[in-house]
Amino acid sequence: MTSKNPQTREWQTLSREHHLAPFSDFKQLKEKGPRIITNAKGVYLWDSEGNKILDGMAGLWCVAIGYGRDELADAASKQMRELPYYNLFFQTAHPPVLELAKAISDIAPEGMNHVFFTGSGSEGNDTMLRMVRHYWAIKGQPKKKVIISRKNGYHGSTVAGASLGGMTYMHEQGDLPIPGIVHIPQPYWFGEGGDMSPEEFGIWAANQLEEKILELGVDTVGAFIAEPIQGAGGVIIPPDSYWPRIKEILAKYDILFVADEVICGFGRTGEWFGSDFYGLKPDMMTIAKGLTSGYIPMGGLIVRDEVVEVLNEGGDFNHGFTYSGHPVAAAVALENIRILREEKIIERVRAETAPYLQKRLRELNDHPLVGEVRGVGLLGAIELVQDKATRARYVGKGVGMICRQFCFDNGLIMRAVGDTMIIAPPLVITKTEIDELVTKARKCLDLTLSALQS
C-alpha cells in the first residue's frame, strides 16, 4: 500500500526486515507492505494512515464484545498484580481457572461440566485427538483411533489441527494429513450440490458419514469432528436436512462426536453455542476466540460428563501446555462471559441484530454479481458468480480478492474465501452500523463488477 505517513513506512520496513506473517506469501508481503492497524473502538479499526475501517470480521471471528472494553483490560491488570502466572501441573490450580471452568459449565449444553484449557483452538483440537484415543484405550478398544472430519473444514493450523481440517492447500505443505484422519464431503449445496435440491443434498452429504464409518469399520473409528457452521471454509451453512440425519447416524454407531465451536461458540449464532442452535449433543466441544473476545489467547475443550467418568479411570493423561488455564487469560474470560451475560448481548443478537443483518444482507441478492446470500446469527456469506442461473464462477479472475481489496480501500473488512465474501462482525454491532456495512458492501460489489467489465 502507498503510504503518506513516514511512521507507516518505518513499520513496514520492520515487517520487511524482521517479521514473518501467518498465512502469507512472504515475498508478496515484503514487496507490498502490510496495512498497519494502530487502534480500535467498538466495531471500528484505524490504520496508521488515519483510515477508519468497519471490522466486518471481528478480528478473526473473535472480538465478540467489541474493541476498547476497559473491563477486560482492568481484569487482566488486576490478575497480573495478584498472580501473573502459575501452571496447572503437579496437582496445582488457581482460583481464576477454577471459577472459569464453572462459568463455562453453566453456559455449556447440559451434561458438559468439565473443561481442559489450552492456549488456542488449534491446541484444543490437538487435545481432542489425544483425549479421544486415550478414552478408547481406557475402554479396552485401542484400535478406535480414526477421526473422521470434513473436506474444507477448518480445525487449526498445528500439525494435528491442519490434518483434522480438510483444506488441501494446507495438506500440500508438510505431508498432511497425518495417519488416522480421513475426510468426507462437506454440506456445501451452493458450490457442490449440483442438480440436487438443498434437502436432497443435505441427506446425501450426511450419509457420507455412515458410508465412511462402514468402509473403515466401526471398531476403528473414534470420533467425528465438525463445525456446526464451517467458518473459514466460507460460512458453509448445512441444509436443514443435514444435522438431523447426522444425529441419527451418530446415535447408531459407538463413536464420539466433537463439535468445533471455536467460531460458533459464545453467541455467534444467537445462542451460546452452535450446538444449541442445531440441537446437537456433542461429547466434546472445542472453544477459543469468543471466549476472551480475542483480548488474550485462550482455548479449551469442554468434555461431557460420561466421557470424564471414563477418563477418571485411566490414570495420568500425559498432555498439557505451559499456558493451560493461564490465570490472566482466565480472569479476562470470566469478565468477558460476565459482560455477555449481564448485558444480554447474545439475547440481543438473537432477537434484534441477527434478524436485521440477515434481512439487510439478503437485499444484495439483486446484485448482478451475487449468486447467493446466506447466513445465521451474525455470520454471512455472499457468493460471487458470473451466471446466477447456473452458479458458474468467473474463471481465473480472482474475483474474491478483487472485491476484498475494494473493501479495504473503502473502509470495510470482508474476508474472501475463493469467490465467497464472508462476514462475522462483533456481536455488539448496531443496526446503524449494519446499515453502513451493507451500504459499503454494495459499493464494493459495484466496483468489483465494474473492474471485471473493464
N, C-alpha and C positions, 0 to 999 in steps of 0.2 A: 504494500500500500504506500502511496505517496504521502509523505509527512510534511506538515508545515511547522511542527514543533521540534526543536533541537533535542529535547529530552526524549521524545519518541525515538528519534534516530539513535540516540545513545543506548536506549533499552534494546532496540532491535540489533544493535551491534553486539550487545551482551548475549542476546539469543543466538546470533550467528556464530559467535566465537566459543560459547560455553554450554548451550542448552540443547538437549535432545528431547523433543516433544512427543507425547503419546499419539499413536495412530496418525503419523505424519510422514510425508515424503520429505526426508531431511534436506535433500538437495533443493527441492522446490521451495520449501520454507526458508531456507538460507537465502535464496535469491529474492524472495518476495518480502520477507519480514513479517512477523506476527502483528495482529492488532493487539494493542496494549490496553487492557481493561484496568482502570485505576480505582474506581469506586462504584457503589451501588446503593440503591434505596428502594424499598418496596418491590416493584416488578421491573425496575429500570436499572440499566448499567450506563456508565460513562467511560469513554475511552480517553486516551492521553491527548487526543486531538480536540476534546471537548464535545464529541458527538454523544447525544442521548439515544439510547437503544432500548426498545421494549424487549425484554428477555422472554421470548415465547417458548423457551426450553427449560426454564427454572434451573439454569446452570447445566447440569447433566441430569435432568429429571428430578432434582433433589431439593431445591430450595423451596420447601413447602410453605413456610410461613413468611416468605419474602426476605429481602435483604434488609440489613440495618436494625435488627431487633436487639436492643441493648440488653434485654433479659438474658439472652443466650451468652452474650459476652460477659455479663456480670456473673452468671453461673459458673462459667469457666474460670474467671478470675478468682472467685471465692474458693473454688475447689483447688486451684493451684496453690493458694496460700495455706490451705488446710492439709492437703495430701496431694502433691502434684503427680505422684506415680507410686504404685506398688503393684506387684504381679499377683496372679491368682494361682500360681503354682504352690506346691508344698503345703497343701491343706490350709490355705490362707485366703481371706476375702476382705472386702472393704464395704462400708455402707452404701456408697452410690451404686455399685453394680448390683447389690442385692435388692435395693429399692427399685432399680430399673427393671430387673428380672420380674419382680412382682407387678410393676406398672404395665409391662408388655403382656404378661399373662392376663391381666384384667381386660385388655382390649383384643386379645387374640381369639380366634374361634374356640368354642367350648372344648375342653379337654386338652388344650395345648398350654401347659403350665410350666414349661421348663425352657431355658434359653442358654445356648452356648455362644459366647461373644467372640467376635473376630474384629479385624480392622477394616473389612470391606465386604462387599457382596461376593467378590471372587473368592476370598478366603472362606466365606460362608459356604460356598459350593464345594470347595476343596474339603471342608469339614464334613459336609453332607456325604460325599463319596466315601470317605473313610469310615464315617459312622454307619452308613448303610451296610458296608461289608463287615464291619465289626459286629453289628446287630445279628446278621445272618450266621456268622461264625459262632456266636454265643448260642444261637438256637440249634446248632449242630448241622447247619446247611451251608458250609463254606463255599460251595460251588455257585451260590446265588450272588454273583458278583457283577453281572452285566447291568449297566444303566442305559435305559432307552431314553433318548432325547428327540428333539425335532430339528429338521433342516431349517436353517435360518433363525433358529432360536439363539438367544444370547445369554450366557451364564458366566461372563467374566473373561479375563484375558490371561490368567495364570495358565500353566500347562494343563491342569485338570479343568479349569473353567473354560478355556478355549476348546478343549476336547469335548466337553459336555455341550457347548454351543455348536450350532450346525452351520457355521459360516465358512464356506470353502476357502475364501481368501485368507482367513486366519489359519485354516488347516494346512494350506500350502507352505506356510513358513514354520519350520520346526517339526516336520514329520508327525503331524497330528491327524486324527485323534489318537490318543494312547489306547492300548488294548482294553477291551472290556466296556467300550462305549459305542453304541450304534444309534442311528438316526432314522426317523420315519418322516414322511411328508408333513408339511405344515398346513394348517387350515386357512390358506390364503386364497379365497374364492376369486377375488378380482384378478389376481395375477396368474392363477393356476387352475381355476375352476372349469375352464373350457365351456362346453355346452351344457354342463350340469346346472341345475338350479342351486342357489346357495344351500338350501336344505339338503339336497342330494349330495352335494359336495361335502358338507359337514359330516354326514354319516360316513361317506367314503373315507374321508381323512381320519376320522376316529377309528374306523375299522382297521386301519393300517397298524394300530397299536396291537390289536388282537392277533393279526396275522404275524407280526414280528415276534410276539411272545410265543406263539406256537412254532414258528420257524426256529427260534433259538432254543426252545424247551423251557417250560415253566420252572424247572428246577435250576435254571442258570440265571434267571432274571431277578435282580434285587430290587430295582425301583424304576419308576417312570418319572422324569422331571419335565416340567413345562411351566412357562409363564402363563398366568391367566389370560393376559393380552401380551403378545410379543411386542416389546417396545423398540429396541434398536433394530429389529428386523423390518420395521416400517409400520408400527402400530397395526399389527395384524389382529383384527377382532374376529374371533371364530364365528361362523354361522350359528344361529340359535340351536341347531340340532347337534352341535359338536359336543359340548360338555356333558349333556345328559347321556349321550352314548358312551363317552369316555368313562363316566361314573359307573355305568353298567359293566363295562369291561373290567375296570379296577375292582369292582365288587366280586367279580367272578374268579379272579386269579389271586394267588397269595403273593402279591408284590407290594412294595411300599410306593406311595405317591408323594412326590415332592413338588410343592408349588414355589416357584421362584417369584417372590413378592418384592424383589429389590425395587422395581419400578412401580408396580401396582399398589404396594403397601403404603400405609399411613395417609389414606384419604384420596388418592389419585382418581379412583373410580366413583367417589362419592360414598364409599363405605371404607371402614378401616383397612380392609384388605380385599384384593381381587377375589380371594376365595369366598369372602362373604357375599360379594356381588353375584357370583355364579353358584353359590350354594355348594361349594366343594368341601371335602373333608380330608385335607392333607395329613400325612403322617409327619411331615417336616415342612417348614417354610423358611426359605432364605430371606433375610431382611438386610437393608442398608439404606442409603440415600435419604429418604424422608425421615428416617429415624432421628437424625440430628438436624434436619433441613440442610445438610451439607456443610454446616458450620465447622464441623470437625469430623475426621474419619471415624466411622464405626459401622460394623455389620454384625450379623449373627445368624443363628439357626434356631428357630422355635421348634420344639420337639413334642410330639403327642405323648400323653402320659403312659399309654400302653407300651410305647417304644422304650421309654425311660425305665419302665419296670424290668424289661429285658436287659437293658444296659447296666442296670444296678447289679446284675448277677455276673457281670463279665470281667470284674477286676479292673485294672488300670486301662483307661482309654489313652493311649500314648500319642496324644495330639494336642496342640495348643500353640499360642503365639505370645511373644513378649508383651504385646499390647492388647491381648484379650481382655475385654472389660476395663479398659483404661479409665481411671477414676474421673478424669476431666471430661472425657467423651461421655461417660455415663451421666455425669451431672448435667451436661448440655442436653443429652437425650431426654432426661427426666423433665427439664424445663420446657423442652420442645413439645413433649407429649402433654404437659400441663396446659400450655397455650392452645394446642389443638383442641383439647377437651373444653377448657373453660371459656374460650372464645367461640366455641361451637363452629369452628372453621369447616369441619367435614360436613356437618349438617347444612351449612350454608352452600357448600359446593353441591350437595345432593339436591337441595330444594330450589336454589336460585341460579348460581353462576354456571353450573354444568348444563342445565337445560338451555340457558341463554346462549352459551358458547356453541352448543350443538346446533341450535336454530340458526344463529348467525353464520356459522361455517357453511351450513348447507345452502346458503344463498349463493355460494361460489359455484354450485353445480351448473349454473347457467353460463359459466365462462367457457369459451371455445377450447381452452387448453385442459379443462378439468374433466376427467373420466368418472371419478367417484370422490365423494367426500364421506368419510366415516369417522365415528368417534364414540367414546364412552367417557362419562365424567369430564375431567379436564385433560383428556387425550384426544388428539385429532390427526387425521391423515388426509392429504389431498393428492390424488393420483393425476399425474400429468401425462396426457396422451396426445397422439396425432389424430386418432379417429375414435370418437366417442362410442360409436355403434359396435365396433369390433374390439375395442380396448387396446388397439395397436399402439405401440410406442414410437417415438422418434428414434431412429436407429443411428447410433454413433454421434449423437449431438451433445450428450451430457446435459440434458435439459435441467435436471435437478440441481446441478452445480451452477448452471447459469442463473437459475431462479434464486439459489441461496446467496449468490454474490449481490444480486439486486436487492435482496432483503437486507443484507449487511449495509449496503450503501444507502438504504432508505430507512434506517432506524428500527429494524426488526430482526430478531434472530428466529429463523425457522431452520430446521435441520433437513438435509437432503439424504434420503436413503434410496440410492439409484434415482429414479424419476418419481419418487414419492416424497412430498414435503410433509413433515410431521411437526406437531407442536405438543407441548406439555407445560403450560405456564404455571407460575406459582399459584398455590391454592387460594391465595388472598387476592387474586386479580378481581377487579370490579367490573361491573357491566360497562362503564365508560371506557375502561382500558380494553375490554373485549372488543368494543366498537372500533377502537384505534387499531387493534391487532388485525381485525378483519379488513378494515379500510386499507391498511398498509399491505396486507397480503394480496388484495385485489390489484393494487397498483403494481406490485411486483410481478404478478401474473401477466398483467398487460405489457409490462416492459419485456418480460421473457418472450411472450408471443411475438411482439414486435421484432425482437432480436432474431427469432427463428425465421421470420418472414423477410428479413432484410438481405 
